[in-house]
Amino acid sequence: MLCMLDIKAEIKYCIVRAGSSLTKVMAALNEKKKIKTTYSNIANKINTGTITFNEAQYILDQLGYKFTIERK
């Protein structure tokens, strides 16, 4: 069974589950100088599916999650 990651849904799920918002996450990441971009830029990248692996990884790390890559 092939399970493809829908990054938009996964990030939104993690944000809701953490009781946070993308605005709060981006403010924290900008403060830590992990990501230097605006909320609207990241929101657009998430919605269009053009977010980079590193950006998604920083967001999920800020929320207390991590990517796990496993061999099939």
CHARMM-style PDB file with segment names, atoms N, HN, CA, C and O in Angstrom:
ATOM      1  N   MET     1       0.845  -1.178   0.000  1.00  0.00      PROA
ATOM      2  CA  MET     1       0.000   0.000   0.000  1.00  0.00      PROA
ATOM      3  C   MET     1       0.891   1.241   0.000  1.00  0.00      PROA
ATOM      4  O   MET     1       1.741   1.396   0.877  1.00  0.00      PROA
ATOM      5  N   LEU     2       0.704   2.101  -0.955  1.00  0.00      PROA
ATOM      6  HN  LEU     2       0.013   1.975  -1.667  1.00  0.00      PROA
ATOM      7  CA  LEU     2       1.490   3.311  -1.089  1.00  0.00      PROA
ATOM      8  C   LEU     2       0.786   4.455  -0.383  1.00  0.00      PROA
ATOM      9  O   LEU     2      -0.391   4.712  -0.638  1.00  0.00      PROA
ATOM     10  N   CYS     3       1.481   5.133   0.489  1.00  0.00      PROA
ATOM     11  HN  CYS     3       2.437   4.924   0.696  1.00  0.00      PROA
ATOM     12  CA  CYS     3       0.911   6.250   1.243  1.00  0.00      PROA
ATOM     13  C   CYS     3       1.739   7.493   0.942  1.00  0.00      PROA
ATOM     14  O   CYS     3       2.863   7.626   1.426  1.00  0.00      PROA
ATOM     15  N   MET     4       1.191   8.391   0.152  1.00  0.00      PROA
ATOM     16  HN  MET     4       0.278   8.282  -0.241  1.00  0.00      PROA
ATOM     17  CA  MET     4       1.888   9.624  -0.190  1.00  0.00      PROA
ATOM     18  C   MET     4       1.548  10.699   0.833  1.00  0.00      PROA
ATOM     19  O   MET     4       0.403  10.809   1.271  1.00  0.00      PROA
ATOM     20  N   LEU     5       2.516  11.466   1.199  1.00  0.00      PROA
ATOM     21  HN  LEU     5       3.446  11.377   0.844  1.00  0.00      PROA
ATOM     22  CA  LEU     5       2.349  12.512   2.183  1.00  0.00      PROA
ATOM     23  C   LEU     5       1.737  13.752   1.536  1.00  0.00      PROA
ATOM     24  O   LEU     5       2.277  14.281   0.565  1.00  0.00      PROA
ATOM     25  N   ASP     6       0.620  14.211   2.072  1.00  0.00      PROA
ATOM     26  HN  ASP     6       0.181  13.781   2.861  1.00  0.00      PROA
ATOM     27  CA  ASP     6       0.035  15.474   1.655  1.00  0.00      PROA
ATOM     28  C   ASP     6       0.530  16.502   2.660  1.00  0.00      PROA
ATOM     29  O   ASP     6      -0.034  16.642   3.745  1.00  0.00      PROA
ATOM     30  N   ILE     7       1.585  17.220   2.296  1.00  0.00      PROA
ATOM     31  HN  ILE     7       2.043  17.107   1.414  1.00  0.00      PROA
ATOM     32  CA  ILE     7       2.251  18.107   3.234  1.00  0.00      PROA
ATOM     33  C   ILE     7       1.324  19.184   3.761  1.00  0.00      PROA
ATOM     34  O   ILE     7       1.420  19.571   4.925  1.00  0.00      PROA
ATOM     35  N   LYS     8       0.426  19.672   2.915  1.00  0.00      PROA
ATOM     36  HN  LYS     8       0.347  19.357   1.969  1.00  0.00      PROA
ATOM     37  CA  LYS     8      -0.527  20.700   3.347  1.00  0.00      PROA
ATOM     38  C   LYS     8      -1.386  20.176   4.498  1.00  0.00      PROA
ATOM     39  O   LYS     8      -1.528  20.836   5.526  1.00  0.00      PROA
ATOM     40  N   ALA     9      -1.946  19.008   4.319  1.00  0.00      PROA
ATOM     41  HN  ALA     9      -1.830  18.471   3.483  1.00  0.00      PROA
ATOM     42  CA  ALA     9      -2.811  18.426   5.347  1.00  0.00      PROA
ATOM     43  C   ALA     9      -2.019  18.069   6.596  1.00  0.00      PROA
ATOM     44  O   ALA     9      -2.501  18.266   7.712  1.00  0.00      PROA
ATOM     45  N   GLU    10      -0.822  17.551   6.424  1.00  0.00      PROA
ATOM     46  HN  GLU    10      -0.431  17.391   5.517  1.00  0.00      PROA
ATOM     47  CA  GLU    10      -0.009  17.147   7.570  1.00  0.00      PROA
ATOM     48  C   GLU    10       0.404  18.342   8.423  1.00  0.00      PROA
ATOM     49  O   GLU    10       0.316  18.289   9.650  1.00  0.00      PROA
ATOM     50  N   ILE    11       0.852  19.413   7.783  1.00  0.00      PROA
ATOM     51  HN  ILE    11       0.924  19.455   6.787  1.00  0.00      PROA
ATOM     52  CA  ILE    11       1.264  20.591   8.543  1.00  0.00      PROA
ATOM     53  C   ILE    11       0.075  21.206   9.263  1.00  0.00      PROA
ATOM     54  O   ILE    11       0.176  21.565  10.436  1.00  0.00      PROA
ATOM     55  N   LYS    12      -1.050  21.330   8.570  1.00  0.00      PROA
ATOM     56  HN  LYS    12      -1.132  21.038   7.617  1.00  0.00      PROA
ATOM     57  CA  LYS    12      -2.242  21.889   9.209  1.00  0.00      PROA
ATOM     58  C   LYS    12      -2.696  21.021  10.381  1.00  0.00      PROA
ATOM     59  O   LYS    12      -3.085  21.545  11.425  1.00  0.00      PROA
ATOM     60  N   TYR    13      -2.649  19.709  10.218  1.00  0.00      PROA
ATOM     61  HN  TYR    13      -2.333  19.284   9.370  1.00  0.00      PROA
ATOM     62  CA  TYR    13      -3.024  18.789  11.290  1.00  0.00      PROA
ATOM     63  C   TYR    13      -2.115  18.976  12.501  1.00  0.00      PROA
ATOM     64  O   TYR    13      -2.591  19.040  13.635  1.00  0.00      PROA
ATOM     65  N   CYS    14      -0.817  19.064  12.264  1.00  0.00      PROA
ATOM     66  HN  CYS    14      -0.430  19.013  11.343  1.00  0.00      PROA
ATOM     67  CA  CYS    14       0.136  19.218  13.362  1.00  0.00      PROA
ATOM     68  C   CYS    14      -0.042  20.554  14.078  1.00  0.00      PROA
ATOM     69  O   CYS    14       0.082  20.621  15.301  1.00  0.00      PROA
ATOM     70  N   ILE    15      -0.328  21.605  13.334  1.00  0.00      PROA
ATOM     71  HN  ILE    15      -0.429  21.551  12.341  1.00  0.00      PROA
ATOM     72  CA  ILE    15      -0.559  22.923  13.938  1.00  0.00      PROA
ATOM     73  C   ILE    15      -1.788  22.885  14.834  1.00  0.00      PROA
ATOM     74  O   ILE    15      -1.747  23.369  15.965  1.00  0.00      PROA
ATOM     75  N   VAL    16      -2.876  22.314  14.338  1.00  0.00      PROA
ATOM     76  HN  VAL    16      -2.908  21.920  13.420  1.00  0.00      PROA
ATOM     77  CA  VAL    16      -4.108  22.224  15.129  1.00  0.00      PROA
ATOM     78  C   VAL    16      -3.890  21.350  16.354  1.00  0.00      PROA
ATOM     79  O   VAL    16      -4.306  21.704  17.457  1.00  0.00      PROA
ATOM     80  N   ARG    17      -3.248  20.223  16.162  1.00  0.00      PROA
ATOM     81  HN  ARG    17      -2.911  19.936  15.266  1.00  0.00      PROA
ATOM     82  CA  ARG    17      -3.006  19.299  17.272  1.00  0.00      PROA
ATOM     83  C   ARG    17      -2.142  19.921  18.370  1.00  0.00      PROA
ATOM     84  O   ARG    17      -2.300  19.607  19.549  1.00  0.00      PROA
ATOM     85  N   ALA    18      -1.223  20.812  17.966  1.00  0.00      PROA
ATOM     86  HN  ALA    18      -1.094  21.067  17.008  1.00  0.00      PROA
ATOM     87  CA  ALA    18      -0.354  21.486  18.926  1.00  0.00      PROA
ATOM     88  C   ALA    18      -1.055  22.682  19.577  1.00  0.00      PROA
ATOM     89  O   ALA    18      -0.505  23.304  20.486  1.00  0.00      PROA
ATOM     90  N   GLY    19      -2.265  23.002  19.114  1.00  0.00      PROA
ATOM     91  HN  GLY    19      -2.712  22.496  18.376  1.00  0.00      PROA
ATOM     92  CA  GLY    19      -2.991  24.138  19.667  1.00  0.00      PROA
ATOM     93  C   GLY    19      -2.336  25.461  19.316  1.00  0.00      PROA
ATOM     94  O   GLY    19      -2.362  26.406  20.104  1.00  0.00      PROA
ATOM     95  N   SER    20      -1.753  25.521  18.142  1.00  0.00      PROA
ATOM     96  HN  SER    20      -1.731  24.753  17.502  1.00  0.00      PROA
ATOM     97  CA  SER    20      -1.027  26.714  17.720  1.00  0.00      PROA
ATOM     98  C   SER    20      -1.618  27.245  16.426  1.00  0.00      PROA
ATOM     99  O   SER    20      -2.698  26.833  16.004  1.00  0.00      PROA
ATOM    100  N   SER    21      -0.901  28.157  15.810  1.00  0.00      PROA
ATOM    101  HN  SER    21      -0.024  28.492  16.153  1.00  0.00      PROA
ATOM    102  CA  SER    21      -1.293  28.689  14.508  1.00  0.00      PROA
ATOM    103  C   SER    21      -0.026  28.885  13.684  1.00  0.00      PROA
ATOM    104  O   SER    21       1.077  28.957  14.226  1.00  0.00      PROA
ATOM    105  N   LEU    22      -0.197  28.970  12.388  1.00  0.00      PROA
ATOM    106  HN  LEU    22      -1.093  28.912  11.948  1.00  0.00      PROA
ATOM    107  CA  LEU    22       0.956  29.169  11.516  1.00  0.00      PROA
ATOM    108  C   LEU    22       1.606  30.517  11.817  1.00  0.00      PROA
ATOM    109  O   LEU    22       2.825  30.652  11.716  1.00  0.00      PROA
ATOM    110  N   THR    23       0.812  31.502  12.182  1.00  0.00      PROA
ATOM    111  HN  THR    23      -0.178  31.393  12.264  1.00  0.00      PROA
ATOM    112  CA  THR    23       1.350  32.816  12.533  1.00  0.00      PROA
ATOM    113  C   THR    23       2.294  32.715  13.725  1.00  0.00      PROA
ATOM    114  O   THR    23       3.386  33.283  13.706  1.00  0.00      PROA
ATOM    115  N   LYS    24       1.873  31.992  14.765  1.00  0.00      PROA
ATOM    116  HN  LYS    24       0.986  31.530  14.781  1.00  0.00      PROA
ATOM    117  CA  LYS    24       2.708  31.823  15.958  1.00  0.00      PROA
ATOM    118  C   LYS    24       3.975  31.033  15.640  1.00  0.00      PROA
ATOM    119  O   LYS    24       5.058  31.368  16.118  1.00  0.00      PROA
ATOM    120  N   VAL    25       3.834  30.000  14.843  1.00  0.00      PROA
ATOM    121  HN  VAL    25       2.953  29.729  14.455  1.00  0.00      PROA
ATOM    122  CA  VAL    25       4.984  29.172  14.471  1.00  0.00      PROA
ATOM    123  C   VAL    25       5.988  29.999  13.681  1.00  0.00      PROA
ATOM    124  O   VAL    25       7.189  29.932  13.940  1.00  0.00      PROA
ATOM    125  N   MET    26       5.509  30.772  12.727  1.00  0.00      PROA
ATOM    126  HN  MET    26       4.533  30.827  12.516  1.00  0.00      PROA
ATOM    127  CA  MET    26       6.406  31.589  11.911  1.00  0.00      PROA
ATOM    128  C   MET    26       7.083  32.670  12.745  1.00  0.00      PROA
ATOM    129  O   MET    26       8.258  32.967  12.531  1.00  0.00      PROA
ATOM    130  N   ALA    27       6.362  33.259  13.686  1.00  0.00      PROA
ATOM    131  HN  ALA    27       5.408  33.018  13.860  1.00  0.00      PROA
ATOM    132  CA  ALA    27       6.959  34.272  14.553  1.00  0.00      PROA
ATOM    133  C   ALA    27       8.103  33.659  15.361  1.00  0.00      PROA
ATOM    134  O   ALA    27       9.166  34.265  15.495  1.00  0.00      PROA
ATOM    135  N   ALA    28       7.884  32.462  15.895  1.00  0.00      PROA
ATOM    136  HN  ALA    28       7.020  31.970  15.786  1.00  0.00      PROA
ATOM    137  CA  ALA    28       8.926  31.782  16.672  1.00  0.00      PROA
ATOM    138  C   ALA    28      10.124  31.428  15.801  1.00  0.00      PROA
ATOM    139  O   ALA    28      11.268  31.591  16.226  1.00  0.00      PROA
ATOM    140  N   LEU    29       9.875  30.948  14.595  1.00  0.00      PROA
ATOM    141  HN  LEU    29       8.945  30.816  14.250  1.00  0.00      PROA
ATOM    142  CA  LEU    29      10.974  30.577  13.703  1.00  0.00      PROA
ATOM    143  C   LEU    29      11.759  31.790  13.229  1.00  0.00      PROA
ATOM    144  O   LEU    29      12.982  31.731  13.099  1.00  0.00      PROA
ATOM    145  N   ASN    30      11.058  32.894  12.969  1.00  0.00      PROA
ATOM    146  HN  ASN    30      10.065  32.942  13.075  1.00  0.00      PROA
ATOM    147  CA  ASN    30      11.749  34.123  12.584  1.00  0.00      PROA
ATOM    148  C   ASN    30      12.580  34.658  13.739  1.00  0.00      PROA
ATOM    149  O   ASN    30      13.682  35.166  13.530  1.00  0.00      PROA
ATOM    150  N   GLU    31      12.062  34.546  14.951  1.00  0.00      PROA
ATOM    151  HN  GLU    31      11.168  34.132  15.120  1.00  0.00      PROA
ATOM    152  CA  GLU    31      12.790  34.995  16.136  1.00  0.00      PROA
ATOM    153  C   GLU    31      14.065  34.177  16.341  1.00  0.00      PROA
ATOM    154  O   GLU    31      15.107  34.716  16.712  1.00  0.00      PROA
ATOM    155  N   LYS    32      13.968  32.872  16.097  1.00  0.00      PROA
ATOM    156  HN  LYS    32      13.121  32.433  15.796  1.00  0.00      PROA
ATOM    157  CA  LYS    32      15.131  31.980  16.226  1.00  0.00      PROA
ATOM    158  C   LYS    32      16.050  32.048  15.011  1.00  0.00      PROA
ATOM    159  O   LYS    32      17.122  31.443  14.995  1.00  0.00      PROA
ATOM    160  N   LYS    33      15.618  32.791  13.998  1.00  0.00      PROA
ATOM    161  HN  LYS    33      14.747  33.283  14.011  1.00  0.00      PROA
ATOM    162  CA  LYS    33      16.352  32.943  12.739  1.00  0.00      PROA
ATOM    163  C   LYS    33      16.520  31.619  11.994  1.00  0.00      PROA
ATOM    164  O   LYS    33      17.504  31.414  11.283  1.00  0.00      PROA
ATOM    165  N   LYS    34      15.541  30.722  12.168  1.00  0.00      PROA
ATOM    166  HN  LYS    34      14.742  30.888  12.745  1.00  0.00      PROA
ATOM    167  CA  LYS    34      15.548  29.453  11.428  1.00  0.00      PROA
ATOM    168  C   LYS    34      15.012  29.681  10.016  1.00  0.00      PROA
ATOM    169  O   LYS    34      15.556  29.159   9.044  1.00  0.00      PROA
ATOM    170  N   ILE    35      13.943  30.463   9.915  1.00  0.00      PROA
ATOM    171  HN  ILE    35      13.501  30.887  10.705  1.00  0.00      PROA
ATOM    172  CA  ILE    35      13.329  30.801   8.634  1.00  0.00      PROA
ATOM    173  C   ILE    35      13.171  32.310   8.591  1.00  0.00      PROA
ATOM    174  O   ILE    35      12.636  32.910   9.524  1.00  0.00      PROA
ATOM    175  N   LYS    36      13.631  32.921   7.519  1.00  0.00      PROA
ATOM    176  HN  LYS    36      14.065  32.434   6.761  1.00  0.00      PROA
ATOM    177  CA  LYS    36      13.470  34.366   7.366  1.00  0.00      PROA
ATOM    178  C   LYS    36      12.493  34.616   6.227  1.00  0.00      PROA
ATOM    179  O   LYS    36      12.897  34.869   5.092  1.00  0.00      PROA
ATOM    180  N   THR    37      11.223  34.543   6.535  1.00  0.00      PROA
ATOM    181  HN  THR    37      10.895  34.337   7.457  1.00  0.00      PROA
ATOM    182  CA  THR    37      10.196  34.788   5.540  1.00  0.00      PROA
ATOM    183  C   THR    37       8.914  35.202   6.244  1.00  0.00      PROA
ATOM    184  O   THR    37       8.835  35.202   7.472  1.00  0.00      PROA
ATOM    185  N   THR    38       7.934  35.548   5.465  1.00  0.00      PROA
ATOM    186  HN  THR    38       7.998  35.548   4.467  1.00  0.00      PROA
ATOM    187  CA  THR    38       6.675  36.019   6.034  1.00  0.00      PROA
ATOM    188  C   THR    38       5.663  34.888   6.139  1.00  0.00      PROA
ATOM    189  O   THR    38       5.791  33.844   5.500  1.00  0.00      PROA
ATOM    190  N   TYR    39       4.666  35.129   6.956  1.00  0.00      PROA
ATOM    191  HN  TYR    39       4.561  35.977   7.475  1.00  0.00      PROA
ATOM    192  CA  TYR    39       3.570  34.173   7.101  1.00  0.00      PROA
ATOM    193  C   TYR    39       2.917  33.912   5.747  1.00  0.00      PROA
ATOM    194  O   TYR    39       2.695  32.761   5.372  1.00  0.00      PROA
ATOM    195  N   SER    40       2.611  34.979   5.017  1.00  0.00      PROA
ATOM    196  HN  SER    40       2.791  35.915   5.321  1.00  0.00      PROA
ATOM    197  CA  SER    40       1.885  34.809   3.754  1.00  0.00      PROA
ATOM    198  C   SER    40       2.697  34.019   2.728  1.00  0.00      PROA
ATOM    199  O   SER    40       2.128  33.262   1.941  1.00  0.00      PROA
ATOM    200  N   ASN    41       4.005  34.187   2.730  1.00  0.00      PROA
ATOM    201  HN  ASN    41       4.467  34.802   3.369  1.00  0.00      PROA
ATOM    202  CA  ASN    41       4.858  33.437   1.813  1.00  0.00      PROA
ATOM    203  C   ASN    41       4.813  31.943   2.133  1.00  0.00      PROA
ATOM    204  O   ASN    41       4.651  31.119   1.233  1.00  0.00      PROA
ATOM    205  N   ILE    42       4.955  31.594   3.413  1.00  0.00      PROA
ATOM    206  HN  ILE    42       5.086  32.263   4.144  1.00  0.00      PROA
ATOM    207  CA  ILE    42       4.916  30.183   3.804  1.00  0.00      PROA
ATOM    208  C   ILE    42       3.531  29.602   3.584  1.00  0.00      PROA
ATOM    209  O   ILE    42       3.403  28.477   3.101  1.00  0.00      PROA
ATOM    210  N   ALA    43       2.484  30.354   3.933  1.00  0.00      PROA
ATOM    211  HN  ALA    43       2.588  31.268   4.326  1.00  0.00      PROA
ATOM    212  CA  ALA    43       1.106  29.873   3.728  1.00  0.00      PROA
ATOM    213  C   ALA    43       0.866  29.582   2.250  1.00  0.00      PROA
ATOM    214  O   ALA    43       0.235  28.581   1.908  1.00  0.00      PROA
ATOM    215  N   ASN    44       1.360  30.442   1.384  1.00  0.00      PROA
ATOM    216  HN  ASN    44       1.872  31.255   1.662  1.00  0.00      PROA
ATOM    217  CA  ASN    44       1.217  30.235  -0.058  1.00  0.00      PROA
ATOM    218  C   ASN    44       1.984  28.991  -0.506  1.00  0.00      PROA
ATOM    219  O   ASN    44       1.480  28.205  -1.309  1.00  0.00      PROA
ATOM    220  N   LYS    45       3.198  28.813   0.012  1.00  0.00      PROA
ATOM    221  HN  LYS    45       3.607  29.451   0.665  1.00  0.00      PROA
ATOM    222  CA  LYS    45       3.990  27.630  -0.340  1.00  0.00      PROA
ATOM    223  C   LYS    45       3.310  26.342   0.132  1.00  0.00      PROA
ATOM    224  O   LYS    45       3.316  25.337  -0.580  1.00  0.00      PROA
ATOM    225  N   ILE    46       2.728  26.373   1.325  1.00  0.00      PROA
ATOM    226  HN  ILE    46       2.723  27.189   1.903  1.00  0.00      PROA
ATOM    227  CA  ILE    46       2.023  25.198   1.836  1.00  0.00      PROA
ATOM    228  C   ILE    46       0.817  24.888   0.954  1.00  0.00      PROA
ATOM    229  O   ILE    46       0.592  23.733   0.591  1.00  0.00      PROA
ATOM    230  N   ASN    47       0.046  25.912   0.611  1.00  0.00      PROA
ATOM    231  HN  ASN    47       0.229  26.850   0.907  1.00  0.00      PROA
ATOM    232  CA  ASN    47      -1.166  25.716  -0.182  1.00  0.00      PROA
ATOM    233  C   ASN    47      -0.883  25.256  -1.607  1.00  0.00      PROA
ATOM    234  O   ASN    47      -1.674  24.516  -2.191  1.00  0.00      PROA
ATOM    235  N   THR    48       0.245  25.693  -2.167  1.00  0.00      PROA
ATOM    236  HN  THR    48       0.887  26.294  -1.692  1.00  0.00      PROA
ATOM    237  CA  THR    48       0.565  25.289  -3.538  1.00  0.00      PROA
ATOM    238  C   THR    48       1.440  24.042  -3.597  1.00  0.00      PROA
ATOM    239  O   THR    48       1.692  23.506  -4.676  1.00  0.00      PROA
ATOM    240  N   GLY    49       1.905  23.581  -2.433  1.00  0.00      PROA
ATOM    241  HN  GLY    49       1.701  24.017  -1.556  1.00  0.00      PROA
ATOM    242  CA  GLY    49       2.740  22.381  -2.398  1.00  0.00      PROA
ATOM    243  C   GLY    49       4.168  22.627  -2.817  1.00  0.00      PROA
ATOM    244  O   GLY    49       4.860  21.695  -3.228  1.00  0.00      PROA
ATOM    245  N   THR    50       4.631  23.877  -2.721  1.00  0.00      PROA
ATOM    246  HN  THR    50       4.069  24.634  -2.388  1.00  0.00      PROA
ATOM    247  CA  THR    50       5.997  24.196  -3.127  1.00  0.00      PROA
ATOM    248  C   THR    50       6.921  24.456  -1.944  1.00  0.00      PROA
ATOM    249  O   THR    50       8.031  24.955  -2.124  1.00  0.00      PROA
ATOM    250  N   ILE    51       6.480  24.126  -0.757  1.00  0.00      PROA
ATOM    251  HN  ILE    51       5.578  23.720  -0.611  1.00  0.00      PROA
ATOM    252  CA  ILE    51       7.305  24.303   0.435  1.00  0.00      PROA
ATOM    253  C   ILE    51       8.505  23.365   0.352  1.00  0.00      PROA
ATOM    254  O   ILE    51       8.380  22.224  -0.093  1.00  0.00      PROA
ATOM    255  N   THR    52       9.658  23.849   0.780  1.00  0.00      PROA
ATOM    256  HN  THR    52       9.760  24.775   1.141  1.00  0.00      PROA
ATOM    257  CA  THR    52      10.856  23.014   0.726  1.00  0.00      PROA
ATOM    258  C   THR    52      10.864  22.038   1.897  1.00  0.00      PROA
ATOM    259  O   THR    52      10.167  22.228   2.894  1.00  0.00      PROA
ATOM    260  N   PHE    53      11.654  21.013   1.754  1.00  0.00      PROA
ATOM    261  HN  PHE    53      12.220  20.859   0.944  1.00  0.00      PROA
ATOM    262  CA  PHE    53      11.794  20.023   2.823  1.00  0.00      PROA
ATOM    263  C   PHE    53      12.285  20.698   4.095  1.00  0.00      PROA
ATOM    264  O   PHE    53      11.759  20.439   5.178  1.00  0.00      PROA
ATOM    265  N   ASN    54      13.298  21.567   3.971  1.00  0.00      PROA
ATOM    266  HN  ASN    54      13.725  21.776   3.092  1.00  0.00      PROA
ATOM    267  CA  ASN    54      13.847  22.237   5.147  1.00  0.00      PROA
ATOM    268  C   ASN    54      12.806  23.119   5.830  1.00  0.00      PROA
ATOM    269  O   ASN    54      12.717  23.120   7.058  1.00  0.00      PROA
ATOM    270  N   GLU    55      12.027  23.859   5.072  1.00  0.00      PROA
ATOM    271  HN  GLU    55      12.099  23.858   4.075  1.00  0.00      PROA
ATOM    272  CA  GLU    55      10.995  24.717   5.658  1.00  0.00      PROA
ATOM    273  C   GLU    55       9.966  23.881   6.407  1.00  0.00      PROA
ATOM    274  O   GLU    55       9.588  24.212   7.531  1.00  0.00      PROA
ATOM    275  N   ALA    56       9.517  22.803   5.784  1.00  0.00      PROA
ATOM    276  HN  ALA    56       9.824  22.535   4.871  1.00  0.00      PROA
ATOM    277  CA  ALA    56       8.545  21.921   6.438  1.00  0.00      PROA
ATOM    278  C   ALA    56       9.151  21.297   7.690  1.00  0.00      PROA
ATOM    279  O   ALA    56       8.479  21.159   8.712  1.00  0.00      PROA
ATOM    280  N   GLN    57      10.409  20.924   7.604  1.00  0.00      PROA
ATOM    281  HN  GLN    57      10.955  21.036   6.774  1.00  0.00      PROA
ATOM    282  CA  GLN    57      11.100  20.317   8.744  1.00  0.00      PROA
ATOM    283  C   GLN    57      11.206  21.308   9.900  1.00  0.00      PROA
ATOM    284  O   GLN    57      10.990  20.925  11.049  1.00  0.00      PROA
ATOM    285  N   TYR    58      11.529  22.557   9.630  1.00  0.00      PROA
ATOM    286  HN  TYR    58      11.705  22.868   8.696  1.00  0.00      PROA
ATOM    287  CA  TYR    58      11.606  23.583  10.680  1.00  0.00      PROA
ATOM    288  C   TYR    58      10.246  23.810  11.331  1.00  0.00      PROA
ATOM    289  O   TYR    58      10.153  23.926  12.553  1.00  0.00      PROA
ATOM    290  N   ILE    59       9.204  23.874  10.530  1.00  0.00      PROA
ATOM    291  HN  ILE    59       9.279  23.780   9.537  1.00  0.00      PROA
ATOM    292  CA  ILE    59       7.847  24.089  11.062  1.00  0.00      PROA
ATOM    293  C   ILE    59       7.454  22.926  11.959  1.00  0.00      PROA
ATOM    294  O   ILE    59       6.990  23.134  13.080  1.00  0.00      PROA
ATOM    295  N   LEU    60       7.636  21.712  11.475  1.00  0.00      PROA
ATOM    296  HN  LEU    60       8.013  21.543  10.564  1.00  0.00      PROA
ATOM    297  CA  LEU    60       7.264  20.537  12.269  1.00  0.00      PROA
ATOM    298  C   LEU    60       8.127  20.412  13.517  1.00  0.00      PROA
ATOM    299  O   LEU    60       7.632  19.996  14.565  1.00  0.00      PROA
ATOM    300  N   ASP    61       9.395  20.760  13.427  1.00  0.00      PROA
ATOM    301  HN  ASP    61       9.796  21.098  12.576  1.00  0.00      PROA
ATOM    302  CA  ASP    61      10.270  20.732  14.598  1.00  0.00      PROA
ATOM    303  C   ASP    61       9.781  21.730  15.650  1.00  0.00      PROA
ATOM    304  O   ASP    61       9.772  21.424  16.842  1.00  0.00      PROA
ATOM    305  N   GLN    62       9.382  22.905  15.214  1.00  0.00      PROA
ATOM    306  HN  GLN    62       9.390  23.154  14.246  1.00  0.00      PROA
ATOM    307  CA  GLN    62       8.865  23.919  16.133  1.00  0.00      PROA
ATOM    308  C   GLN    62       7.612  23.412  16.858  1.00  0.00      PROA
ATOM    309  O   GLN    62       7.361  23.781  18.005  1.00  0.00      PROA
ATOM    310  N   LEU    63       6.838  22.572  16.188  1.00  0.00      PROA
ATOM    311  HN  LEU    63       7.042  22.272  15.256  1.00  0.00      PROA
ATOM    312  CA  LEU    63       5.609  22.018  16.762  1.00  0.00      PROA
ATOM    313  C   LEU    63       5.861  20.750  17.577  1.00  0.00      PROA
ATOM    314  O   LEU    63       4.942  20.220  18.202  1.00  0.00      PROA
ATOM    315  N   GLY    64       7.099  20.264  17.570  1.00  0.00      PROA
ATOM    316  HN  GLY    64       7.845  20.694  17.063  1.00  0.00      PROA
ATOM    317  CA  GLY    64       7.425  19.061  18.334  1.00  0.00      PROA
ATOM    318  C   GLY    64       7.297  17.779  17.535  1.00  0.00      PROA
ATOM    319  O   GLY    64       7.162  16.703  18.118  1.00  0.00      PROA
ATOM    320  N   TYR    65       7.335  17.869  16.214  1.00  0.00      PROA
ATOM    321  HN  TYR    65       7.444  18.743  15.740  1.00  0.00      PROA
ATOM    322  CA  TYR    65       7.243  16.697  15.337  1.00  0.00      PROA
ATOM    323  C   TYR    65       8.525  16.561  14.542  1.00  0.00      PROA
ATOM    324  O   TYR    65       9.335  17.487  14.491  1.00  0.00      PROA
ATOM    325  N   LYS    66       8.710  15.393  13.915  1.00  0.00      PROA
ATOM    326  HN  LYS    66       8.052  14.641  13.956  1.00  0.00      PROA
ATOM    327  CA  LYS    66       9.846  15.186  13.037  1.00  0.00      PROA
ATOM    328  C   LYS    66       9.438  14.283  11.884  1.00  0.00      PROA
ATOM    329  O   LYS    66       8.485  13.510  11.981  1.00  0.00      PROA
ATOM    330  N   PHE    67      10.186  14.403  10.784  1.00  0.00      PROA
ATOM    331  HN  PHE    67      10.960  15.031  10.705  1.00  0.00      PROA
ATOM    332  CA  PHE    67       9.995  13.506   9.654  1.00  0.00      PROA
ATOM    333  C   PHE    67      10.665  12.183   9.967  1.00  0.00      PROA
ATOM    334  O   PHE    67      11.730  12.151  10.584  1.00  0.00      PROA
ATOM    335  N   THR    68      10.058  11.113   9.553  1.00  0.00      PROA
ATOM    336  HN  THR    68       9.193  11.138   9.052  1.00  0.00      PROA
ATOM    337  CA  THR    68      10.684   9.801   9.643  1.00  0.00      PROA
ATOM    338  C   THR    68      10.638   9.184   8.250  1.00  0.00      PROA
ATOM    339  O   THR    68       9.571   9.047   7.650  1.00  0.00      PROA
ATOM    340  N   ILE    69      11.789   8.821   7.757  1.00  0.00      PROA
ATOM    341  HN  ILE    69      12.656   8.932   8.243  1.00  0.00      PROA
ATOM    342  CA  ILE    69      11.868   8.183   6.444  1.00  0.00      PROA
ATOM    343  C   ILE    69      12.236   6.737   6.668  1.00  0.00      PROA
ATOM    344  O   ILE    69      13.250   6.424   7.292  1.00  0.00      PROA
ATOM    345  N   GLU    70      11.396   5.858   6.149  1.00  0.00      PROA
ATOM    346  HN  GLU    70      10.572   6.113   5.642  1.00  0.00      PROA
ATOM    347  CA  GLU    70      11.606   4.427   6.319  1.00  0.00      PROA
ATOM    348  C   GLU    70      11.636   3.750   4.966  1.00  0.00      PROA
ATOM    349  O   GLU    70      10.957   4.169   4.028  1.00  0.00      PROA
ATOM    350  N   ARG    71      12.412   2.724   4.879  1.00  0.00      PROA
ATOM    351  HN  ARG    71      12.963   2.383   5.640  1.00  0.00      PROA
ATOM    352  CA  ARG    71      12.444   1.916   3.659  1.00  0.00      PROA
ATOM    353  C   ARG    71      11.168   1.092   3.601  1.00  0.00      PROA
ATOM    354  O   ARG    71      10.674   0.610   4.620  1.00  0.00      PROA
ATOM    355  N   LYS    72      10.647   0.939   2.395  1.00  0.00      PROA
ATOM    356  HN  LYS    72      11.048   1.331   1.567  1.00  0.00      PROA
ATOM    357  CA  LYS    72       9.419   0.164   2.195  1.00  0.00      PROA
ATOM    358  C   LYS    72       9.622  -1.268   2.549  1.00  0.00      PROA
ATOM    359  OT1 LYS    72       8.693  -2.068   2.442  1.00  0.00      PROA
TER     360      LYS     72
END
